[in-house]
Amino acid sequence: MEKRYILFDLDGTLTASYEGIINAFVYSLSKFGIEPKADRFNEVIGPPLRHTYMDIYGMSREESEEAIRFFREYYNEKGLFENKPYDGIIDMLHTLYAHDKKLMIATAKQDNIAERIADHFGFSPYLCFIAGTTSDFASEDGGNVRASKEDVIRYILSSNDIKDPEKAVMIGDRAYDISSAKKFGLQTVGVLYGYGTGEELLSAGADYLAKDPRDIERYIIEG
């Protein structure tokens, strides 16, 4: 089956974003008098912010909403550029684009932040679509919001009229990327250079593990 539509996670897949995310995370928790443990930092990168604050730190919804506001207070001004593309990413995007692949970003970040990062690091000329979340929490009245990676993938498939999900590939570094894509029947690639582990990715159902961007390129083009 042709791999036509390529969906990329952003943090841990296209960019090494650890510094900016952790700085924003530490800043937000300091407002609550919490000093996070460094050995749990990797858990922060990838999952929705609400998961971090509610599931890991036991915050209520109201507290997590406030924590997210503090996180973005730092991240949207400084943290998003405390970040850099992984080696080989631009070359990979260029090659896939030259092979007429439709390249997209599917991220838990807000749309406008993902767009700023893509522009800043030179990804945008190779991309045909960028989608992120529009809310940190699912709508209680069934409203049309994107609050999870699953919501983002659904939106991408619908907006781009992708009727055969087997022609689409989700590439990411965390279980959320893989398991969310699997719900729609997408092929999945877990990257080993990001913030997840091979065990995590395989347990979530990854079809292939890529050790570097060149490995992704080979998988997409050569099968």
Residue, then its C-alpha position, 0 to 999 in steps of 0.5 A: m500500500e502506497k504511503r501517501y499522507i505522512l503525519f508527523d508529531l512535533d516534539g520528540t519527532l521533528t524537534a528536540s524540544y526538551e529544554g523549552i518544555i521543561n523550563a515552562f513546566v518548572y515555571s508553572l509548578s513553581k507557582f504552586g510551590i511544587e519542585p518537580k523531580a528530574d527523573r519524571f521530566n520525560e513523562v511531560i513531553g508528548p502527553p496532553l498538559r492536562h494529563t501531566y498536571m491531573d494524573i501525575y500531580g493530582m491537580s483538580r481540573e481548575e488547578s490544571e487549567e491555571a497551571i496550563r496558563f502559567f505553562r503557556e505564559y513562559y512557553n509561548e514567549k520563550g520556550l517554543f524557541e528553546n528547541k531545535p530540529y533533530d539532525g537530518i530532519i530538513d533533509m528528510l522532509h525535502t526528500l519526502y516532499a520531492h517524492d510527492k508525499k503529503l507532509m503534515i504536522a499532527t501535534a498536541k500543541q495549539d495550532n498557532i504555536a505549531e505554525r510558529i515553530a514550523d516557520h521558524f525552523g524552515f519546515s513550512p515549505y514542505l508541509c501541506f497541513i498543520a493541525g494542533t489542539t484547540s482546547d485543553f479539555a474535551s467539550e462537555d456539550g459535545g462541541n467541535v473541539r480538538a483536545s487530544k491527539e485522536d481529535v487532531i488525527r480525526y480532523i486531519l483525515s476529514s479536512n484532507d478528504i483522506k478516505d483510505p487511512e491505510k495510505a496514511v502514516m503517523i510518525g511519533d515518539r510516544a505511545y499517544d501518537i501510535s495508539s491514537a493513529k491505530k484507532f483510525g487504521l493508520q500505519t505507524v512509525g515510532v522513532l527511537y531518537g525522541y522521548g519514548t522508548g522502543e518498549e513503549l512504542l511497540s506496546a502501543g502497536a507501532d508497525y515500525l521503529a526508526k532509529d533516525p530520520r534517514d530510517i523514516e525516509r527509507y521506510i516511507i519511500e521504499g516500504 
